[in-house]
Amino acid sequence: MSFSQTYKDVHSLKNIDCESWLKRRNPVIVAAIHGLSNSSRFLNCLALEHLYNPCGIKALLPFSFLTNIFLLTVSNSKLAVNIVGKALPGGSYTTLRSWMDQWRSVPRPFPPCDCEVAIDNDQVVKKNWKVRVGQKSRVSIITSVCQAEVNPTGVIQKNADMSPRSPA
């Protein structure tokens, strides 16, 4: 697999090693980066990828891609990911979303027994102090659903003491 396609393989991304990745690059450029930098190996890899970017090489490179994944996870900002994606060869927001969509989990079927269900709805709404006709506001809503089996035999629903209509 070419180094520009590393981002497509999760196993390669999880096991990527900075030192071995740098050894497979042009030794003159790697030596120049090591001579100019006192930074970590990861930052040296980012610097090398950054040098590939203005040379016209259109590729998604692994360390920039990992940086963008981290940035999207921490900030959840499309704008931030697109800005960093223009500066480094780490891909745009749409590239990251399409990559992440392939790892989306499949919802499990609801169990046939008695369950407790918890729903958490987090909303972030931008404050607007000026109200105008046709004005739009950014809204972010994340809904998490958790279900847990309480009784595998499924008899709580038949218990008269648990009925909302039962006398207290």
Sequence and secondary structure as in RCSB ss.txt:
>XXXX:A:sequence
MSFSQTYKDVHSLKNIDCESWLKRRNPVIVAAIHGLSNSSRFLNCLALEHLYNPCGIKALLPFSFLTNIFLLTVS
NSKLAVNIVGKALPGGSYTTLRSWMDQWRSVPRPFPPCDCEVAIDNDQVVKKNWKVRVGQKSRVSIITSVCQAEV
NPTGVIQKNADMSPRSPA
>XXXX:A:secstr
  GGGGGG HHHHHT  HHHHHHTS HHHHHHHHHH  S HHHHHHHHHHHHGGGT     HHHHHHHHHHHHHH
  HHHHHHHHHHSSS  HHHHHHHHHTT        SSEEEEEEEEEEEE   SS  TT    EEEEEEEEEEEE
ETT  GGG GGG TTS  
